[in-house]
Amino acid sequence: MSVSMLSSSPRTSLTNQTEPALSLSGVSYCHANGHVALRDVDLQIAKGERVALIGPSGAGKTTLLRLLATHVQPSNGELELLGCQPWTLSVGARQKLRGRIGLIHQAPPLPPRQRVITSVLAGRLGHWSLGRSLLSLVYPLDKNGVAEVLGKLDLADKLYERCDQLSGGQLQRVGIARALYQSPTLMLADEPVSAMDPVLAAYSLNVLKREATRCQATLIASLHAVELALEHFPRVIAVRDGRILFDKASNTVTPGELDALYANDQLEGFARVEPTPSQSLHIPRC
């Protein structure tokens, strides 16, 4: 059965207004061990949209982001990304495409002894010549540009700090800064604020949204904190068991739909969220 048939509210209004940033048709992904992580996914996201992915752990959200980052190839179906079919491109052309995609990891892969300035500069390596890239490792270039983007995330004083001297939340913000410094066309964020307290998480998401809007970039973020997804993203896509359970405007998501999404979730910790004054709901905690 197609995912679009499972969705409680098929998306047409947003995605038909402008050119799509990405389109998936019948996309599935199966791991080498036989586990099917995504099943027959139909999805379209327009250029400039801000979209949150929600769902229980193991639902397929990270796999979907890895597929959109072209880190893995679909087992079945068709994927169009930024006007290209990535797996029909040459290796070099696909590498150029990846230079237009910013990926923010839950645990950014930052070398522990590397300075923050060098880690942020790495966001531009895909745009620079080999010579300039090597030079930046020895003599960091564009100090002012890096300081500017770090300042937006309240990290300007960490410019020359070593990454192993930072907290988990600071490392996540360095990862966000690196993606912003890249100036991508498509931003993919996998649990980008999970190590931050609620105030800092909201602040960082606001920065991410503002910069994506300024650059006219498409932003897709996976979030366990449902309240953040509903507050900061106009569109929410709920994933469970590799399928899209619903795909709709965040202000129309009901407690019943969220209960169904997280039903029988095996996570031990739960946090209460109040979508409306008269209704309550159990939602997995970050």
Residue pairs with C-beta under 8 A, 6 or more apart in sequence:
1 40
2 26
2 40
2 42
3 39
3 40
3 41
3 42
3 43
3 243
3 244
4 10
4 42
4 244
6 243
6 244
6 245
7 244
7 245
7 246
7 247
7 248
8 245
8 246
8 248
8 257
9 246
9 247
9 248
9 249
9 252
10 247
11 44
11 235
11 247
11 248
14 46
14 49
14 234
14 235
15 44
15 45
15 46
15 49
17 46
18 46
18 47
18 48
19 46
19 47
20 44
20 45
20 46
20 47
20 80
21 45
21 46
21 47
21 48
21 49
21 81
21 82
21 185
21 186
21 218
22 43
22 44
22 45
22 68
22 79
22 80
22 81
22 82
22 186
22 218
23 43
23 44
23 45
23 78
23 79
23 80
24 41
24 42
24 43
24 44
24 74
24 77
24 78
24 79
24 80
25 42
25 77
25 78
25 79
26 40
26 41
26 42
26 76
26 77
26 78
27 38
27 40
27 41
27 42
27 43
27 67
27 74
27 76
27 77
27 78
27 79
28 36
28 38
28 39
28 40
28 41
28 74
28 75
28 76
28 77
28 242
29 36
29 37
29 38
29 63
29 67
29 72
29 74
29 75
30 36
30 37
30 75
31 37
36 242
37 60
37 63
37 242
38 60
38 63
38 64
38 67
38 74
38 242
39 241
39 242
39 243
40 76
40 77
40 243
41 64
41 77
41 242
41 243
41 244
42 244
43 237
43 244
43 247
45 51
45 218
45 220
46 218
47 216
47 218
48 213
48 216
48 217
48 218
49 218
49 219
49 234
49 235
50 209
50 212
50 213
50 218
50 219
50 232
50 233
50 234
50 235
51 218
51 219
51 220
51 221
51 233
51 235
51 236
51 237
52 220
52 221
52 222
52 223
52 228
52 229
52 230
52 232
52 233
52 235
52 236
52 237
52 250
53 61
53 64
53 65
53 220
53 221
53 222
53 223
53 237
53 238
53 239
54 61
54 222
54 223
54 224
54 226
54 229
54 236
54 237
54 238
54 239
54 261
55 61
55 238
55 239
55 240
55 245
55 261
55 262
56 240
56 261
56 262
56 265
56 266
56 267
56 284
57 224
57 265
57 266
57 267
57 284
59 239
59 240
59 241
59 242
60 239
60 241
60 242
60 243
61 190
61 222
61 239
62 190
62 222
63 72
63 242
64 239
65 103
65 188
65 189
65 190
65 220
65 222
66 72
67 73
67 74
67 79
68 79
68 81
68 101
68 186
68 188
68 220
69 98
69 101
69 103
69 188
70 81
70 86
70 87
70 94
70 97
70 98
70 101
73 87
74 87
78 85
79 85
79 86
79 87
81 97
81 101
81 186
82 97
82 100
82 101
82 185
82 186
84 93
84 97
86 94
86 97
87 94
89 97
95 126
96 126
98 126
99 126
99 127
99 182
99 184
100 184
100 185
100 186
101 184
101 185
101 186
101 187
101 188
102 123
102 179
102 180
102 182
102 184
102 186
102 187
102 188
102 217
103 179
103 188
103 189
103 190
104 172
104 175
104 176
104 179
104 187
104 188
104 189
104 190
104 192
104 221
105 175
105 190
106 172
106 190
106 191
106 192
106 194
106 195
107 171
108 119
108 171
108 172
108 174
108 175
108 178
110 119
110 163
110 171
110 174
110 175
111 119
111 163
112 162
112 163
112 164
113 162
113 163
113 164
114 162
114 163
115 140
115 159
115 160
115 161
115 162
115 163
116 150
116 155
116 158
116 159
116 160
116 161
116 162
116 163
116 166
116 174
117 140
117 143
117 146
117 159
117 160
118 136
118 137
118 140
119 163
119 174
119 178
120 146
120 149
120 150
120 174
120 177
120 178
120 181
121 136
121 140
121 141
121 142
121 146
121 181
122 178
123 177
123 178
123 179
123 180
123 181
123 182
124 181
124 182
125 133
125 136
126 182
127 182
128 136
132 141
135 141
140 146
143 159
145 181
146 159
146 177
146 181
147 156
147 159
149 177
149 180
149 181
150 156
150 158
150 159
150 174
150 177
152 177
152 180
152 207
152 211
153 173
153 176
153 177
153 204
153 207
154 173
154 203
155 170
155 173
155 174
155 177
158 166
158 170
158 174
163 171
163 174
166 174
167 195
168 195
169 193
169 195
169 196
169 197
169 200
171 195
172 192
172 193
172 194
172 195
172 196
172 204
173 196
173 204
175 192
176 189
176 192
176 204
176 207
176 208
179 187
179 189
180 207
180 208
180 211
183 215
183 217
184 215
184 217
185 217
185 218
186 217
186 218
186 220
187 208
187 212
187 217
187 218
187 219
187 220
188 220
188 221
189 208
189 219
189 220
189 221
189 222
190 221
190 222
191 222
191 223
191 224
191 286
192 204
192 205
192 208
192 221
193 200
193 201
193 204
193 205
193 223
193 225
193 228
194 224
194 225
194 286
196 204
201 225
201 228
202 228
202 231
202 232
205 221
205 228
205 232
206 232
208 219
208 221
209 219
209 232
211 217
212 218
212 219
221 229
221 233
223 229
224 284
224 285
224 286
225 285
225 286
226 258
226 273
226 283
227 273
227 283
229 236
229 250
230 236
230 250
230 251
230 253
230 275
231 250
233 250
234 249
234 250
235 247
235 248
235 249
235 250
236 246
236 247
236 248
236 249
236 250
236 253
237 244
237 246
237 247
238 244
238 245
238 246
238 247
238 257
238 258
238 261
239 245
240 261
245 257
245 260
245 261
246 253
246 257
246 261
253 275
254 275
255 275
255 276
255 279
255 280
255 281
258 273
258 275
258 281
258 283
259 281
259 282
262 282
262 283
262 284
265 284
267 284
267 285
269 284
269 285
270 282
270 283
270 284
270 285
271 282
271 283
271 284
271 285
272 280
272 281
272 282
272 283
273 280
273 281
273 283
274 280
274 281
275 281
